[in-house]
Amino acid sequence: MSATPPATPSPATPPVPAGPPLASAPAPAPAPTVIGVPAPQEDVDAIVAFVARVEHAQQNALPDDFLDGFREDAIWTTAHGKRLAGLPEIGAFTRAVLPPQAGSPVTATYTVDLILFIRPDIAAVKIRQRPVSRDDGRFLDEVFHGQADPSGLMADHPEALPGTPTYVLAKDDGVWRIAAAQNTQVLDAQTLATG
């Protein structure tokens, strides 16, 4: 799909606050693959900015900032299979589990890999979520890269397992929000080995 030239950011997509709490910032991510019905570059940019805000909220253990990205009727399935329905339930879970992560030596980066515009106002977004050390910015999942069979390392390095979230975003009143999401830990040996 060809995209139009980048547009000026809209007021509905405020800039992401500066700097995640990492010792060194990861290299800039490549542009995501965009498929599906035609959509303006402004929406691609808004979705990438949305995911950057999710990353910021997660890295800084900010539950309210994270929850701002959900519709009231959203559904969410965590990486371990817990189903959450509606913003009150998602909020209660988030407020219980996110704040304790502030002191964790591990956080995660979120990179938009693919955006499928199902309709101009509905997009499925595939995200690469990589665990990273707060101390030195090192990607922890690299322990698996290049291994013939990384299965044996998985039990020894559970903190290094990456995630592969899928967000279904809806654009309501010019703002993209999560309508449905599924987070999945990557346990496939070939995917872990190739990165």
Buried (B, 14 or more C-beta within 10 A) or exposed (E): EEBEEEEEEBEBBEEBEEEBEBEEEBEEBEEBEBEBEEBBBBBBBBBBBBBBBBBBBBBBBBBEBBBEBBBEEBBBBBBEEEEBEBBEBBBEBBEEEBEEBEEEEEBBBBBBEBBBBEEEBBBBBBBBBBBBBBEEBBBBBEBBEEBEEBBEBBEEBEEBBBBBBBBBBBBEEEBBBBBBBBBBBBEEBEEBBEB
